Amino acid sequence: MASFNAHSGRIEFEHRGARANPRVLLIHGLGCQLAQWPDSFVDGVVATGLCAVVFDNRDAGLSHDSDARAPSLEALFAAQDDPSAIVPPYTLSDMAQDAVDLLDHLGQAGAHIVGLSMGGMIGQRMAIEHAERVYSLTSIMSSTGNPQLPEPTSEALEALLGILAANSATAIAHIAQAWRTFAGPHFDSDEVGIGRFTRRAVARAYRPGGTLRQFSAILADGDRSAALAQVAVPTLAIHGNADPLVPVEAGRDTAAAIPGARYLEIDRLGHDLPEPAVNEIVAAVTAHIHNVEVSR
C-alpha cells in the first residue's frame, strides 16, 4: 500500500494490476475501508486488462481524519427531513476532490469510476463537477438523494443506527449485525459478503466519528437529480431487488436521472457484494468500461 497528501490530508491507496492498463478507481461506501473490497471483485476487474485502484476515503481506514466534532444522532435525524439542518465538516464534493487529487498524484488524466453506495454518490459528484476526469461511471446500490424515494426498512435503519451508536467495545457486534441485515434474506454476509471482513477492518482502523461525519455529508448533499440530468458521462447503474438499506427504486431512479444510463437489476441481491453475485457484477462493470472509447 501507499499514501499521498491530497489537498485535505493523507489518503491511503493501493494498486492492483499492471499500471500501464486503463485505471479503474473503486470508491467504497459509508465507513468502509479498502480492505473491505472482496478480492474476487478487484481481481475480477484486473483480469480483464484493467488496473484497479482502491483507497480509504477520508475519515476511514488509514486515511486522514477530520478534527471537527462528530455530529450527534439527533442532528442526523433532523437532517434526514431537512438537509439544511446540518452543516457537515466536509461535503461529498470535498470527497470527490480527494479522488481527483488521487488521479493527479497517479498522473492520470482520468479514470473509470466505480462507486458502491456512498461511493456511488461520490462518483456522481465527480461526474457532475469533474466530468473531464471521469471516463465512465458505475453507480452500484446507490441513490440520487431524491427525497421521494422509499426509505430503508425499519430493520435496516435500526442496523445503521447501531453502527452510528457503537463504541469500541460493541463495534464488531454492531457492524457484523448490520451487514447481515443489509445483505437481505438470500445471502449470509458473514459467510460470503462484506460482513466477513468486519474483524479485519475493525482491527485495521476503527473510526466511529468519521462514519458520523461521512453520513452527515451524505445527508447534507440533498437531491442530485437536477445536476445529474446534465451529466454526459457513460453510466451504468446496478442495484439488487432485495436491498433493504437503499431500496431498488433508488437504482432505477439513478439510471433514469442520467441521460443514456444503462441499468442492471440483480435478483436477490441486497446491499452487499456476496460471492454468488460478484461474477455477474464484475462482468457488467467491465463490459461497460471496455465499451467506452477514451479519446483523451
N, C-alpha and C positions, 0 to 999 in steps of 0.2 A: 504494500500500500504506500501511498504518497500523500502529500498535502501541499497546499499553496495558500497564499494570502490573497483572498478576494478583497474587494473594497470594504466588505463588512467584517472580515476576520478570517481565521484559518478554516479551510474546508478540506476534509479528508476524502480521498477518492482512490479508485483502483481501476486499472485497465484489465480487460480480458480480450485476447485475440491479437492478431497482427496489427500493429499501429498504422501500417500502410493502407489498411482496409477502411471503408467508409465508417464513420463513427456513429454509434447509437448511444444516446445519453438516457440512462434509466433513472427516473425520478420516483422515489418511494413516497409512501403515504405518511399520515399523521404519526409522529413519534417513532417512525421506523428507521432502521439503520441499513447500511449497505449489506450487512451480514444477514439481513432478512430477505434477500432475494434468493429463491431456490437456485441451486447450481444448475438444475435441469433447464431452467428458464434462460439463464445467462449463457450457459454453454450451448443451448439450442440456437440462440441468436448468433453466437460466434461461429457455429458450424456452417452457417450459410454464407460465410465470407464477409462477415462484419466484425467490427471492433466495438465491444461493449465497454462503456464507462459507467461505473456505479459510484455513488458518492453519498456521504452523510449530509442531509440538509442542515442548515444552521440550527442550533439548539437540539441536535440529536447526535447520537453516536460520539465520534471523536472530533467533530467539527465544533466551532466556537459557540459559546452561549451568549445570551443577552444579559446585561446587568440590570435590565428593567424588572420590576416586580411582576410576578406572575399574576394574571387576573384571577379574581375569585370565581367560584362556581356560580354565585349569584349574578355577577356581571355577565358571565357567559350565557346564562339563562335569559337575561334581559336582551342580549344581542341576538338571540335566536329569532325574536319577534321584530326587533328593530336594530339592524346592523349599525346604525349611527350611535347606538347606546354605548358602544365600546370604542376606544381608541387603542389599537394594538401597538405594541412596541416596534413592530415591523409589519409589512404587508406581504401579500402573495407576489406583488410586483417586485418587492425587495428580494424575495426568494428566487424569483425568475432572474433577477440581475445576478445573483450568485451563480446560477447556471451559465449565464452569458460570460461571466468572469472566468468560469472554468474553461469554456471554449476558448477564450482569449489566452489563457495560460497554456492550453494544449496547442495553440497555434492553428486553430480550426476556424474557418470562415463560418461554418455552420455544422449542424448535425441533425440526424433523425431523432426526434424526441418521443420517448415512450414514458408516459406518466401513469402511475397507479393511484387511484383515489385522490388524496390531496395532491399527489404528484401530477395527476391529470389536470388539476386546476392550475398548478404552476405552469404546466405545459401550455395550457390555454392562454395564460398571461404572456408567455413567451411569444406565442403565435399572434397575439393582439399587439404587443408592444415591441417585439424584436423579430418581425416576420422574416427579415432577410437572413436571420441566423437559423431558421427552422426549415429544414428541407422537407420534413413530413412530421405529422403529429399522430400519435396513437394515444387515445384517452381511454384508459381501462377503468371500469367500475367507478366512474367519476360523475360530476354534475356541473351544470352551468351556474348553479346558485339560484335558479329560478324559484321564487318563494311559493309558486303554485304547485310544485311537485309534491308527491306524497312524502310523509315523514317516515323516519325509521320505525320499525316495530317497537313496541314497548320493551321487549326483551333486549333488542339491540341497543336501544337508548340507555337502558339500565346498565348494560355491559360497558358501554362507552363511559358512562358516568363513573363506573367502578374504576376504570383506568385513570380518569382525571382526579379521582379522590384517593388513589392509592398512595402508599408510602413505601419506603424501602423494605419494610417487614412483610408487606402484603402484595408487593409488585408482581411477583411471579404468578401467584394465585389469580390475581385480578386480570392480568394480561392474558394468561392462558385461557381463563374462562371467557374473556371477551372474544378471542379468536375462535373458540368453539362455537360461540353464539353467532359471530359474524359469518362463519363458514356456511351456516344454514344446516338443514337436516340431512343432506346427502353425503357429505364427506367429513371425516374426522380431522380437524385441523391439527390436533396433537400428533396424529399419525402421518398425514400426507400433505398438510398445508403449512402456512406461515407460523401457526402455533407451535410447531415442533422446534422453532428457533428461539423460543421465549427465554429459556435459561441462558443460552449463549449470548443473547442480546443484552439481558439484564446484567450479566457478568461483565460484558464489554463496557457498557455505559448505561446508567440509569438516570434519566433527565426529566423528572416529572414536571418541573417548572417550564421546561422547553416545550413539552407537549401542550400545556395550557396556553403558552404564548402562540404556538403554531395554530391551535384551534381558534384563538381569538383573531388571527389573521384570516382564517377561512371565513368566519362569521362576518367580519367587517368588510370583506370583499364584495358581498352582496351579489346581485344578479349580473352576470356577464353576457347575457343573451344578446343585447343590442350590439355590444362590441364584437361578439363572435360572428354576427351577421356580416361583418366586413372582412372576415378572415378568408384569405385565398389559399392558405397552405393545404396541401393534400392531407386529408384527415380520415382516420378510421376510429370509430367508437366501438368498444367492446364491453358487453355487460352480461351478467348472469341473470336468469329469470327467477333465481331463488335468493336474491340479495336482500337481507333484512335491514342492513345499515343504510345503503344508498339504493333505494328500490329501483327496479328495472326501468321504470318510466324515466328516470334521470338519464340513463344511457340513450334511450330513444330521443329524448329532448336534446341531448348533446349533438347527436347526429343531425337532427332537424335544424338546430341553430346555426350550423356551419355549412355554408353553401358547398354542395358537391360531396359532402362527407358520406362515407360508407358506414354501414352498421352491421355488426355481428352480435347476435344474441345467443348465448350458450345455455343449453338446457341443464338445469340442476345446479348451476354454478352459483355460489353465494359470494360473499365479499372476502375472497381469498384466492390463493393460487395453488389449488390442490394438484398433486401429481397427475391424477387421471385427466385433468383438463389442460395441463401445461402444453402438451404437444399441439393441440388444436389452437391454443392461443398463440404460441410461438409461430406456427405455420401461417396464421393470419397476419401477424405483425410483420414477419419477414417478407411475406409476399407483397404486402403493402409497401414496405420500404423499397424492395427491389423493383417495384413497378414505377417508382418515381425517378424521373430523369433529372439529375442535378447538373445544371449547366453553369453553375457559379464556380 
